[in-house]
Amino acid sequence: MPYDETLADRVRKLIGDDPGYVEKRMFRGLAMMLDGNMAVCVNPTGLLVRIDPATQDTVLSGPGVRRFVMGERPMKGWVEVDTGAIATAAALRKWVRRGADYARSLPSK
């Protein structure tokens, strides 16, 4: 199942003009990167978001949010947000901002 191109366009409008913005196909979707660090990835089920690992337990308590699992391994510092939880512009902006802010806090690659 392909990623949602409409969702990708909505995310581009939020961070696509940022310096250091690059898109790469990965994780069955389209990763949006800032200065070489992934911020978010539009995938078939919604949005993969990079977060501060120290906040993961709190973030996981939100509706429509689950731990990102690669194979059988849960990935610390990554969550998946279902499409329904990012349906509004405000909700999407919140998640994209969270991913972008964390990506910008990391050293450039």
Residue frames relative to the residue before (quaternion, step in Angstrom):
aa qw qx qy qz dx dy dz
M 1.0000 0.0000 0.0000 0.0000 0.00 0.00 0.00
P 0.3688 -0.7526 0.5003 0.2174 3.62 -0.73 1.01
Y 0.5818 -0.5586 0.4505 0.3827 3.54 -1.29 0.30
D 0.5653 -0.6086 0.4575 0.3173 3.56 -1.30 0.45
E 0.3408 -0.7707 0.5073 0.1805 3.58 -0.40 1.25
T 0.6016 0.5497 -0.3608 0.4535 3.60 1.10 -0.61
L 0.6436 0.4982 -0.3137 0.4891 3.58 1.00 -0.80
A 0.6228 0.5363 -0.3405 0.4567 3.59 0.98 -0.79
D 0.6502 0.5074 -0.3133 0.4708 3.60 0.98 -0.82
R 0.6355 0.5223 -0.3335 0.4607 3.60 1.00 -0.77
V 0.6581 0.4917 -0.3098 0.4787 3.59 1.00 -0.81
R 0.6201 0.5504 -0.3433 0.4413 3.61 0.95 -0.83
K 0.6441 0.5278 -0.3253 0.4480 3.59 0.98 -0.80
L 0.6844 0.4860 -0.2852 0.4626 3.58 1.15 -0.55
I 0.8413 0.1156 -0.0455 0.5260 3.63 0.92 -0.77
G 0.4477 0.7457 -0.4193 0.2600 3.60 1.24 -0.17
D 0.6891 0.4667 -0.2854 0.4753 3.59 1.15 -0.47
D 0.4697 0.6882 -0.4411 0.3335 3.60 1.27 -0.11
P 0.5288 -0.6014 0.4803 0.3577 3.60 -1.07 0.68
G 0.7964 0.2943 -0.2215 0.4796 3.56 -1.02 0.75
Y 0.4508 0.6953 -0.4475 0.3362 3.61 1.28 0.17
V 0.0824 0.7668 -0.6298 0.0929 3.56 -0.94 1.02
E 0.2380 -0.7456 0.6025 0.1565 3.55 -1.16 0.64
K 0.0074 0.7759 -0.6306 0.0186 3.56 -1.11 0.79
R 0.4096 -0.6824 0.5426 0.2687 3.56 -1.04 0.72
M 0.3106 0.7167 -0.5807 0.2293 3.56 -0.81 1.11
F 0.8035 0.2562 -0.2070 0.4959 3.58 -1.30 0.30
R 0.6305 -0.5511 0.3190 0.4438 3.63 1.00 0.86
G 0.7423 0.3622 -0.2225 0.5179 3.58 1.13 0.47
L 0.5631 -0.5645 0.4791 0.3671 3.50 -1.26 -0.58
A 0.2190 -0.7943 0.5590 0.0928 3.55 -0.45 1.27
M 0.1990 -0.7440 0.6287 0.1076 3.52 -1.08 0.88
M 0.0761 -0.8354 0.5436 -0.0285 3.54 -0.50 1.25
L 0.1659 -0.7501 0.6327 0.0980 3.53 -1.23 0.63
D 0.8409 -0.0796 -0.0031 0.5353 3.58 -0.65 1.17
G 0.7452 -0.4320 0.2097 0.4627 3.56 0.99 0.88
N 0.6650 0.4589 -0.3022 0.5059 3.60 1.26 -0.04
M 0.4355 -0.6998 0.4941 0.2766 3.56 -0.83 0.96
A 0.2449 -0.7492 0.6020 0.1276 3.55 -0.99 0.92
V 0.7752 -0.1124 0.1249 0.6089 3.56 0.83 -1.09
C 0.1377 -0.7560 0.6306 0.1090 3.52 -1.33 0.27
V 0.3015 -0.7239 0.5935 0.1812 3.55 -0.78 1.06
N 0.0233 0.8087 -0.5850 0.0568 3.59 -0.65 1.12
P 0.7466 -0.4408 0.2426 0.4352 3.63 -1.18 0.15
T 0.7459 0.3947 -0.2343 0.4827 3.62 1.10 -0.49
G 0.7771 -0.2430 0.1673 0.5559 3.59 1.24 -0.06
L 0.6964 -0.4390 0.3715 0.4293 3.52 -0.79 -1.09
L 0.2392 -0.7149 0.6418 0.1403 3.54 -0.97 0.97
V 0.0731 -0.8243 0.5613 -0.0125 3.59 -0.68 1.09
R 0.3194 -0.7208 0.5838 0.1941 3.54 -0.96 0.91
I 0.0241 -0.8135 0.5796 -0.0415 3.56 -0.79 1.05
D 0.6160 -0.4880 0.4454 0.4291 3.53 -1.32 0.17
P 0.4600 -0.7096 0.4512 0.2852 3.63 -0.59 1.06
A 0.6076 0.5721 -0.3539 0.4223 3.61 1.09 -0.59
T 0.7135 0.4369 -0.2511 0.4868 3.62 1.18 -0.45
Q 0.3854 0.7841 -0.4453 0.1960 3.58 1.26 -0.16
D 0.6702 0.5020 -0.3276 0.4375 3.63 0.78 -0.88
T 0.6508 0.5008 -0.3103 0.4789 3.59 0.99 -0.79
V 0.6668 0.5127 -0.2990 0.4507 3.57 0.90 -0.95
L 0.6584 0.5357 -0.3066 0.4307 3.58 1.00 -0.82
S 0.6018 0.5753 -0.3664 0.4154 3.60 1.17 -0.32
G 0.5498 0.6312 -0.3907 0.3831 3.60 1.24 -0.19
P 0.5915 -0.5885 0.4143 0.3637 3.59 -1.17 0.52
G 0.8306 0.2139 -0.1658 0.4866 3.56 -1.02 0.83
V 0.6027 0.5457 -0.3528 0.4632 3.59 1.25 0.28
R 0.0535 0.7900 -0.6091 0.0446 3.56 -0.96 0.86
R 0.6234 -0.5325 0.4251 0.3836 3.52 -1.29 0.45
F 0.3921 -0.6847 0.5597 0.2532 3.57 -1.06 0.77
V 0.0827 -0.7900 0.6075 0.0057 3.55 -0.82 1.06
M 0.1384 -0.7701 0.6195 0.0637 3.56 -0.83 1.04
G 0.7756 0.0154 -0.0779 0.6262 3.54 -0.36 1.24
E 0.7236 -0.3324 0.2766 0.5379 3.55 -0.46 -1.21
R 0.5965 0.6039 -0.3370 0.4072 3.56 1.30 0.01
P 0.3330 -0.7281 0.5592 0.2150 3.62 -0.66 1.06
M 0.2876 -0.7788 0.5412 0.1335 3.56 -0.89 0.99
K 0.3275 -0.7432 0.5537 0.1839 3.57 -0.63 1.14
G 0.7887 0.2974 -0.2326 0.4851 3.56 -0.94 0.89
W 0.7046 0.3639 -0.2528 0.5543 3.57 1.28 0.25
V 0.0055 0.7813 -0.6241 0.0045 3.58 -1.00 0.82
E 0.3096 -0.7025 0.6033 0.2160 3.51 -1.29 0.47
V 0.1572 -0.7719 0.6129 0.0619 3.54 -0.97 0.94
D 0.4296 -0.7233 0.4868 0.2352 3.56 -0.68 1.15
T 0.6654 -0.5276 0.3691 0.3777 3.54 -1.19 0.62
G 0.6584 0.5305 -0.3158 0.4305 3.60 0.92 -0.84
A 0.6761 0.4965 -0.2896 0.4611 3.59 1.11 -0.63
I 0.7342 0.3323 -0.2244 0.5480 3.60 1.29 -0.10
A 0.2847 0.8048 -0.4785 0.2055 3.57 1.21 0.49
T 0.7184 0.4026 -0.2588 0.5048 3.60 0.99 -0.73
A 0.6252 -0.5447 0.4057 0.3845 3.55 -1.22 0.49
A 0.6550 0.5216 -0.3146 0.4470 3.59 0.97 -0.83
A 0.6625 0.4991 -0.3093 0.4652 3.60 0.94 -0.85
L 0.6543 0.4981 -0.3183 0.4716 3.59 0.92 -0.85
R 0.6371 0.5357 -0.3233 0.4501 3.58 0.93 -0.90
K 0.6351 0.5378 -0.3273 0.4475 3.59 0.97 -0.85
W 0.7141 0.4520 -0.2631 0.4654 3.59 0.82 -0.97
V 0.6480 0.4994 -0.3264 0.4734 3.59 0.95 -0.80
R 0.6340 0.5247 -0.3268 0.4647 3.59 0.97 -0.82
R 0.6366 0.5288 -0.3317 0.4528 3.59 0.94 -0.87
G 0.6896 0.4708 -0.2812 0.4730 3.59 0.88 -0.92
A 0.6701 0.4998 -0.2983 0.4607 3.58 0.94 -0.89
D 0.6503 0.5162 -0.3266 0.4515 3.58 0.91 -0.83
Y 0.6742 0.4728 -0.3118 0.4741 3.58 0.94 -0.81
A 0.6322 0.5276 -0.3403 0.4540 3.62 0.94 -0.80
R 0.6722 0.4972 -0.2960 0.4619 3.60 0.97 -0.81
S 0.6284 0.5484 -0.3384 0.4358 3.60 1.17 -0.49
L 0.6302 0.5364 -0.3232 0.4590 3.57 1.27 -0.32
P 0.5928 -0.5539 0.4219 0.4047 3.61 -1.15 0.44
S 0.5361 -0.6144 0.4730 0.3337 3.57 -1.08 0.72
K 0.3046 -0.7429 0.5668 0.1846 3.54 -1.14 0.66
